[in-house]
Amino acid sequence: MTSVVCPYCFDRSAAARLPFRCQMSATGVRGGKPCTAELDGIWAEFMGPSVPPALKMRGPVFSAPRGLAGRLGGGTRADCPDCGVSTPVRVCLRCHSDFPSDYTDQDTRIIALLGPKASGKSTYVSVLINELRNRVGRAYGASITAMGGETQRRDREMAEDLYDRLRLPQATRPAALGFNDPLLYRLSLPLRRRLRGDGSRHTALVFFDAAGEDLGSAEAMDRYTHYLAAADGIILLVDPLQMRAVRDQLPVDSGLPLPTVETPPQQIAADLAAQLRAHARGTSRGRVTTPVAVAVTKTDSLFSLLGDHSPLRRNADHAGGAVDDEDRLAVHEEMRGLLDGWDSGALFRQLDRDFAQLSLFGLSALGSPPPAHAPADAPKSGPQPLRVEDPLLWLLGLGGLLPRTGTGGAGRRTAARPAASTGAVTGGTHVPGGEA
């Protein structure tokens, strides 16, 4: 039986058991009268105190009708038992959130996005989606569209603010002030050649953005336990300008606007691993199995610390519409060397011991710093991103959605050269002691 993961509370339920919500059509069928709104206490409690009382009144929820042999389910639509009008709206059993119309019909990849306050998470997502629609989408033959009214609204506002008005997105709202809706996108990719026929494969991407304030302690992060435990992959953003060693190495006259030092990345990574272990996402050797892409942001501010031929200075070319493991490993080793110089490798050693599938990335969502006199603005040239897509493409490649190339060709794990410290990373998988 097909199961569905709710993109709001991340509860998993059988698709056939999901209830429906009446849309309160202007013209009812039975008696000609539409249903009236009812208090949905389950949804209101889940959303939190920020929901106005009027919005708590919603269309009635009713159970999925029974099909053949008395089994639940039997279609993508159902008639409301009160007014008789057909509705396609499915509802989560646990939180009563409405699903987009085609969400339950396709595979789902849940991506958790973590990082301290001011690390650029909201800007990163906005630029990532734009790249997937344009440069990266063209390379992979992919298309991406927003799913559901709320994501469509936020997607449009983010694009207008960043690309038209050159304004950076506002900070993510802390959980104490209410629930933050995830961003839902439908990613369409061409079928692999080995699969029969021409066509597309559709996947729902769910991006959940945790506010930086909610990552300041293990107790606060506990609010996001359900989301983290359900994630197929995690992108952990690390702001180098919040690391004191990096600040000390930057030229005195750099003019870079330096953010306030927030929660150290080591603490966030440790709390993340602890939460995932608590939900049985670890291996017998104690490492968490959820793949983690650790992305150092704002690499444009680090150019004075990089060599002229550093892979961080250019985008991957994505030749042939495949994830290049050799290119990824070059970035991984470059970032590992930088981290070693910043904190003697302490962050990487901790990540290496806690996560079985780990890769380091470096990216810049804007390509250059915001103006010193207007830190809330994007550069006048607009976003000129570097490698923003790399962490997500790696996670999708691990999940089999994208082909991979490297020393062994597409789909095979690429051997990494022996690492200088505790182990090597090969195809995103930790291999103690050396090569795969």
Secondary structure, 3 states (H helix, E strand, C coil): CCEEECCCCCCEEEHHHCCEECCCCCCCCCCCCCCCCEECHHHHHHHCCCCCHHHHEECCEECCCECHHHCECCCCCEECCCCCCEECCEECCCCCCECCCCHHHCEEEEEEEECCCCCCHHHHHHHHHHHHHCHHHHHHCCEEEECCHHHHHHHHHHHHHHHHCCECCCCCCCHHHCCCCCEEEEEEEECCCCCCCCCEEEEEEEEEECCHHHHCCHHHHHHHHHHHHHCCEEEEEECHHHCHHHHHHCCCCCCCCCCCCCCCHHHHHHHHHHHHHHCCCECCCCCECCCEEEEECCHHHHHHHCCCCCHHHCCCCCHHHCEEHHHHHHHHHHHHHHHHHHHCCHHHHHHHHHECEEEEEECECCCCCCCCCCCCECCCCCCCCECCCHHHHHHHHHCCCCCEECCCCCCCCCCCCCCCCCEEEECCEEEECCCC
